[in-house]
Amino acid sequence: MLSPAINRRKFIQLAAAGGAAALAVDGFLLEPNRPRVVRQEIALRRWPPLLDGFTIVLLSDFHYDPIFSVHPISAAIDMVNGLRPDLVVLAGDFVSEPWFGPVAKGARQAEPCAQLLRKLEAPYGLWAIMGNHDASTDPRRVTGALGDVGIQVLLNQSVPIERNGGRFWLGGVNDAVEGKADLAGTLQNVPSAEATVLLAHEPDYADFVARHPVDLQLSGHSHGGQIRLPFVPMFYLPELAKKYIWGPYKIRELTLYTNPGLGTIGIPARLNCPPEVTLLTMRHS
């Protein structure tokens, strides 16, 4: 007959193994494929009162592949269309730079990713910027694939969005990690008194943006850390995503929201960091 101490030891070992197995199932099979909707009200001093209640959906970091990320992306598209937003913005990294071989081959996933994203619906359009993986593979192919399905890519430029006599400007900078961002050029045609929403892939770029007349920055890139465990460093915090990792922030007069993304990088797992569809409801403060 086993002693009580051995029984306790075996019980603890089995419990630990069972816990590890449950974490693995959740991290690899469940959480990465279950996007959630996060609703945020964003109040801006310069937001036009005539556009009070305007809704924007923010998605980011698709890292399309036909085995893993296709599932959360597909689920997110159904969620977005059910929310019926006024406008959808896509904050970059549609493809992934490969671990081996020519980097340009990563852009081969641009076309199937674009074909999936074309199902998104919003009366004021689908707008995108390039992420660092897009920029480092073949940005011309990625922008071309998106443009072919009606997704408009902002390349260091801004456009006016107007409804019922109200107007704001939607800007998008090229990737900051790759040194392609030109904020001055992006804002050059924007009237100084009008509200501006800027798409910038890297959230920590906000420290620079905050010195300019931008009201709201929408970013991705961080993956929210991707795997978040107590007392353990986050799995994935890339350059320019170590400070503003996930959620809303205020940097002087600038409001920032960092979306943790839909896809994964490195390993196809998430833990305590589900894929996110961010629904922003804009208000005049």
N, C-alpha and C positions, 0 to 999 in steps of 0.2 A: 504494500500500500504506500502511495506517495505521501511524503510529509506535507503539512499545510504550507510550508515555505515554498516547496517545489510547485505545488498547485498554484500558489499566488504568483510565482515567477512565470509559470506557463500562461496564466491568465493575462498578466501584464504584457507578455510577449505577443500573445494572440491579439489582444486589444490594440497594441501598437501597430501590428501588421494590418489589422483590419482598418485602422484609421488611415494608415498610409495608402492602402488600396482605395479607400473611399475618396481621399484627396486626389489620387491619380485619376479615378473615374470622373470626378467633378472637373478637375483641371483640364483634362484632355478631351472628354466626351460631352460633358454637359454645358459648363459655363461658356466655353468659346462659341457655342452655337445658339445661345439664348440672349440676343440683344434685349436691352431694356430701354424704355422711353424715360428720359429725364426731362422734366419741364422746368424751365427757368423764366422768370419775369426779369427783363432787363430795362431799367429806368435810366434814361439819358436826358441830360439837361437840354441838349440841342435837338432831340428827336422831334420831328414835326408833329404837332397835336393832331393834324388831319390823318396821320398814319398810326394813331394810337390803336394798339391791338394787332398790328401787322405781325405775322408769324414767319419765322425762319427756321428751317431744319438744317442742322449741322451734322455732317457725316465726315469721317476721315479714315485714313490708313486702311485701305481695302486690302492691299497686298494679295491681289487676286491669284488664286490657284484653283484648279478644278476638283481638288480633293477636300481641302479644309475650308478656306475662307469663303468659298462659293455659298456655303450654307448660311452663315450669319449675314452675308450680303443679301441673299435672297429673302431671308426673314425680315431684314431691316427695310427692304423696299416695300413689302406688304404693310409694315407698320407705318412707314412714312405716308403712303398713299391713303391709309386709313385716317391719318391726322389732318389731311387736306391743308398743308401749309401754303402760304402765299409764295414762298420762294425756298429753293433748296440750294445749299452751298456744300461743296465737296472740297475738303481741305488737303488733298494731295496724297501721294503714295498709292497710286492705283496698281503699281507693279512692284516687284522686289528685285534688287540687285542680286544676282546669283552668287552662291558661295564659291563656285568653281567655273572656269571658262570665261569667254568674252562677256563683259558686262552688258553689252547690247542685247544679248539673248533674253535678258529679263523683260525687255519691252514686248516680247511676243505675246504676253498675256494682256496687252492693252486692248486688243480688239474684243476678246470674249468678256473682259471686264466692262467695256463700254456698252456692249450689246445687252448686258444685264442691267446696267444703270440707266439705260434709255427708258426703262419701264417706270422710272420715277415721274411723278406728275406734280406740277406747280404752275399756277397761272403767270407768275412773274419770272419763270425760267429756272433752269438748272445751270449753276455757275461753278467753275472749278479753278483751282490753281495747281501748280506742279509741286510735288514733294521732293525730298532729296533723292529718293530711289528713282523717281521718274527722271529727274535731272541727270542722274549719273548713268542711266542706261541709254535711252534714246528719247529725249524729250519731244523731238519732232514727231516721232511715231505715236507717242502717247497723246499729244495734243491733237494730232490728226485723227486718231481713233475716236476721241471724245467729240471733236467737232463734227465728224461724220454722222453722229447720232443726235446732233442738236444740243450737246452740252457745250456751253460757251466758256472758253478758257481765258482767264484774265492774266495777261503777261505784262506785268508792271504797268497796269492801266486801271482806270476807273470809269464806271458808267453810271448814269443817273437811273434810279428806279422811281417811277411816279405812279401815284394812285390818288384819285379824287382830289386833285389839287395839291397834294403833299408830295415831297420829294426828299430822298436821301441818296447818297452816293455809295456804290459798292465798288471797292477797290481790291486788287489782288497783286501781291508782289511775287516775283519769282523766288526760287529757293535761296534762303539765307546761308545755309551750310555750304552750298556750292558757290557762294559769293555772287549770286545773280540778282539779288534783290535790289531794286532801285525805288526807294520810297519817295524821293523827291519827284522823280518822273511819274510815278503812279498818281501823285496828288496834284500835279501841275495844273490840271484843268478844273479842279474842284473849288468852287467858291468858298472862301474862308469861313463864312457864317453858317454853312450847311453841314448837316450831320453826315458822318462818314463811317461806314463799316468796312473794315479791312480784313481780307483773308491773307494770313501769313502762316505757312506750314509750321514753323518752329515757334513755340510759345515764348521762349526767353527773349526772342526778338522784340518783345513788348517793351523792354527797358529802353530800347532805341525809339520805338514808335511813340512812346509816351511823351517824347519831346516835340511831337508834331500834332497838328490839329486833326487827330483821329479820335473818335468817340468809343468805338468798340472794335476789338481785335478777336477774330475767331481762328483757332489753331487746332492742331492735332499733334502728331509726331512722337509724343511721349509714350503712347500706348498705356498711359496711366501706371506705368511700371510693369504691367502685364501679369506678373506674379507677385502678390503682396502677402507676406507672412510676418507675423509679429517678430520683432527683434532680428529680422533678416533683411539685408539690403535688397531693394527691388531688383528684379531680374533684368529690366531693360529701361535704362534712362540715357538716351543718346545725347550727343552734343546739342546744346541750345534747348534742352528739355529737362534740365535738372532742377529748375527753380519753380516753375509754374506747371505742375505735373498733371493736375486733373481738377476740373471744375472752374468756378468763378474766382476772379481776383480783381483787385483795384490797384492800379499803379498811377498815382497822381490823379489826373482827370480821365485816364483811360480805363475802361472796363475790358477785361480779358476773359474769354472762356476757352478752356482746353478740353477737347473731346478725347477720350481714351481710345477711340478707333474701333474698327470692326474686325480687322484681320489680326494676324500675329506675325512675329518675326523671330527667327532663331528656332524655336520649338512651337508647335501648334497647340499651345496651352495658355489658359488664363486661370487665375485664382484670386478671389476677392477683387476682381477687376473685370466685370462683364462688358461685352461689347455694348456700345451706347448709340442710341438715336437721341440727339439733343433737340428739343423743341423750345425755341426762344420766342417769347411773346414780348414785343417791343412796346414801351410806354414812354410818354413824355413826363419828365419829373419837374 
